[in-house]
Amino acid sequence: MIESTETTEEFLEEHASDVEEAIRKAAAGEIMPRWRRLAAHEVDQKAGPHDLVTDADRKAELFLTEALVALLPGSVVVGEEAVHANPASYEAVRGDAPVWIVDPVDGTRQFVRGEEGFCTLVALAQGGTLLASWTYAPVPDRLATAQRGKGAHLDGERLFAGVPEPGRDLRVATSHPDYTTDEQKQALLCLRTEGVAPRPCGSAGLEYLAIARGESDAIAFSWEAAWDHAAGILLVEEAGGTHLTREGEPFRITGGNALPFTAARDAATARRIATLLAGGA
């Protein structure tokens, strides 16, 4: 078990490449062979027609669960599909043990449609603090990584989110309406204002990567499932960005956030979006 920042760094120094290898193997063995080849019986609904799961999600998560726990004995996994089967398992995010937070196929709807906009997300956290993350887009074979205090990288190249271009509307990816309450819909409608250009989001992980690369300015999301946000939050932080809830507090992977929240490429943009989400001008 990880006992201190020093031993965490030692683990990551020794095993970060092993985590990357496990993610690539999961994608190569369980995800990509099913891309554009899914049979009807390999796709199911969870909460509704916009909440899909496939055999690729399930099998990739099982592979990663076994591989990641083997790399770090004493750790636990909080995976999207395992939590769907046993909601109580989500509590491990709030526990003391090192926890791997896994979304095996982020962007399942895109995956089912045969589109390229999906990825695999893995984050390592302990005590509510994010320590490292991996965002892997298997179709273009691109891997973004972040480690607390050591920066964010895409295929080994350092990422810097930068700041929005002066005079240009802020590019903001927002939650799909199917995942919002009436109150959240009203908060998101506040982004339809001068100087802001909201649009529907795709894969959450790829939206965070776009912010870290300086290709997008912010997100405004209305749900807080850790597997969708943990990897991206750290990636944006380590690229120089930040995140705020509509009450102006940092987003917590342990939950209890005032929603919607934002992550943005710089503090000024985050404050602007958070203020709008709170009903300000």
HELIX and SHEET records of a PDB file:
HELIX    1   1 THR A    5  ALA A   26  1                                  22    
HELIX    2   2 ALA A   27  ILE A   31  3                                   5    
HELIX    3   3 MET A   32  ARG A   34  5                                   3    
HELIX    4   4 ALA A   40  GLU A   42  5                                   3    
HELIX    5   5 ASP A   55  LEU A   71  1                                  17    
HELIX    6   6 GLU A   80  ALA A   85  1                                   6    
HELIX    7   7 PRO A   87  ARG A   94  5                                   8    
HELIX    8   8 THR A  108  VAL A  112  1                                   5    
HELIX    9   9 PRO A  177  TYR A  179  5                                   3    
HELIX   10  10 ASP A  182  LEU A  189  1                                   8    
HELIX   11  11 ALA A  204  ALA A  212  1                                   9    
HELIX   12  12 ALA A  226  GLU A  238  1                                  13    
HELIX   13  13 ALA A  267  LEU A  277  1                                  11    
SHEET    1   A 2 VAL A  43  GLY A  48  0                                        
SHEET    2   A 2 ASP A  51  THR A  54 -1                                        
SHEET    1   B 7 VAL A  76  GLY A  79  0                                        
SHEET    2   B 7 VAL A  99  ASP A 106  1                                        
SHEET    3   B 7 CYS A 119  GLN A 126 -1                                        
SHEET    4   B 7 THR A 129  ALA A 137 -1                                        
SHEET    5   B 7 ARG A 142  GLN A 147 -1                                        
SHEET    6   B 7 GLY A 151  LEU A 154 -1                                        
SHEET    7   B 7 GLU A 157  ARG A 158 -1                                        
SHEET    1   C 5 VAL A 196  PRO A 200  0                                        
SHEET    2   C 5 LEU A 170  THR A 174  1                                        
SHEET    3   C 5 ALA A 218  PHE A 221  1                                        
SHEET    4   C 5 PHE A 261  ALA A 264 -1                                        
SHEET    5   C 5 THR A 242  THR A 245 -1                                        
END                                                                             
